């Protein structure tokens, strides 16, 4: 699966049908580390924020099993004006 992801590099919307079906979305956008922690657990969230953007990484374990992830864009936290 990892090799297929790296070779084909699908867009997130093309991922339905890949892997095992679970009651979660195939992709998430605009999630903070806290958001990911609430959904998948603190260890998963901590690992995802370390992933290099633009490449498939993993497997990363959550309470749902193992995941291959691709961070498309990372935005650093900031203090609002």
C-alpha positions as a Markdown table, in Angstrom:
| # | Residue | x | y | z |
|---|---|---|---|---|
| 1 | Unk | 0.0 | 0.0 | 0.0 |
| 2 | Unk | 2.8 | 2.4 | 0.9 |
| 3 | Unk | 4.5 | 1.8 | -2.4 |
| 4 | Unk | 1.2 | 2.3 | -4.3 |
| 5 | Unk | 0.6 | 5.6 | -2.5 |
| 6 | Unk | 4.1 | 6.9 | -3.3 |
| 7 | Unk | 3.9 | 5.7 | -6.9 |
| 8 | Unk | 0.4 | 7.0 | -7.7 |
| 9 | Unk | 0.3 | 10.0 | -5.3 |
| 10 | Unk | -3.5 | 10.3 | -5.3 |
| 11 | Unk | -5.4 | 13.4 | -4.4 |
| 12 | Unk | -7.2 | 13.0 | -1.0 |
| 13 | Unk | -10.6 | 12.8 | -2.7 |
| 14 | Unk | -9.4 | 9.8 | -4.7 |
| 15 | Unk | -8.8 | 7.7 | -1.6 |
| 16 | Unk | -12.2 | 6.3 | -1.0 |
| 17 | Unk | -12.0 | 2.5 | -1.3 |
| 18 | Unk | -8.3 | 2.4 | -0.3 |
| 19 | Unk | -7.7 | 0.5 | 3.0 |
| 20 | Unk | -10.4 | -0.7 | 5.4 |
| 21 | Unk | -13.6 | 1.3 | 5.8 |
| 22 | Unk | -14.1 | 3.1 | 9.1 |
| 23 | Unk | -16.6 | 5.7 | 10.3 |
| 24 | Unk | -14.2 | 8.5 | 9.7 |
| 25 | Unk | -13.4 | 10.8 | 6.7 |
| 26 | Unk | -10.7 | 9.7 | 4.3 |
| 27 | Unk | -9.0 | 13.1 | 4.7 |
| 28 | Unk | -9.1 | 16.1 | 7.1 |
| 29 | Unk | -8.3 | 19.7 | 6.3 |
| 30 | Unk | -7.3 | 22.5 | 8.7 |
| 31 | Unk | -6.9 | 20.3 | 11.8 |
| 32 | Unk | -4.8 | 21.4 | 14.7 |
| 33 | Unk | -2.7 | 19.0 | 16.8 |
| 34 | Unk | -5.5 | 19.3 | 19.4 |
| 35 | Unk | -8.1 | 18.4 | 16.8 |
| 36 | Unk | -6.2 | 15.3 | 15.7 |
| 37 | Unk | -5.6 | 14.3 | 19.3 |
| 38 | Unk | -9.4 | 14.4 | 20.0 |
| 39 | Unk | -10.1 | 12.3 | 16.9 |
| 40 | Unk | -7.2 | 9.8 | 16.8 |
| 41 | Unk | -5.3 | 10.1 | 20.2 |
| 42 | Unk | -2.4 | 12.1 | 21.4 |
| 43 | Unk | 0.3 | 9.8 | 20.2 |
| 44 | Unk | -1.1 | 9.9 | 16.6 |
| 45 | Unk | -1.4 | 13.7 | 16.7 |
| 46 | Unk | 2.2 | 14.1 | 18.0 |
| 47 | Unk | 3.5 | 11.9 | 15.2 |
| 48 | Unk | 1.5 | 13.6 | 12.4 |
| 49 | Unk | 2.7 | 17.1 | 13.3 |
| 50 | Unk | 6.3 | 15.8 | 12.8 |
| 51 | Unk | 5.5 | 14.5 | 9.3 |
| 52 | Unk | 7.3 | 16.2 | 6.4 |
| 53 | Unk | 4.7 | 18.0 | 4.2 |
| 54 | Unk | 4.2 | 16.6 | 0.7 |
| 55 | Unk | 5.2 | 13.0 | 1.2 |
| 56 | Unk | 3.3 | 9.9 | 2.4 |
| 57 | Unk | 4.5 | 8.8 | 5.8 |
| 58 | Unk | 3.7 | 6.0 | 8.2 |
| 59 | Unk | 2.3 | 3.7 | 9.3 |
| 60 | Unk | 1.2 | 5.8 | 12.3 |
| 61 | Unk | -0.9 | 4.0 | 14.9 |
| 62 | Unk | -4.1 | 5.4 | 16.4 |
| 63 | Unk | -6.9 | 3.7 | 18.3 |
| 64 | Unk | -8.4 | 2.8 | 14.9 |
| 65 | Unk | -5.4 | 1.0 | 13.6 |
| 66 | Unk | -2.5 | 1.9 | 11.4 |
| 67 | Unk | -2.6 | 4.9 | 9.0 |
| 68 | Unk | -0.5 | 6.2 | 6.1 |
| 69 | Unk | -0.7 | 10.0 | 6.1 |
| 70 | Unk | 0.2 | 12.8 | 3.9 |
| 71 | Unk | 0.4 | 16.3 | 5.3 |
| 72 | Unk | -0.4 | 18.7 | 2.4 |
| 73 | Unk | 0.4 | 22.0 | 4.2 |
| 74 | Unk | 1.5 | 23.0 | 7.6 |
| 75 | Unk | 0.8 | 26.4 | 9.1 |
| 76 | Unk | 2.6 | 27.5 | 12.3 |
| 77 | Unk | 0.6 | 28.6 | 15.2 |
| 78 | Unk | 0.4 | 32.3 | 15.8 |
| 79 | Unk | -1.0 | 34.7 | 18.4 |
| 80 | Unk | -3.9 | 36.8 | 17.0 |
| 81 | Unk | -3.4 | 40.5 | 16.8 |
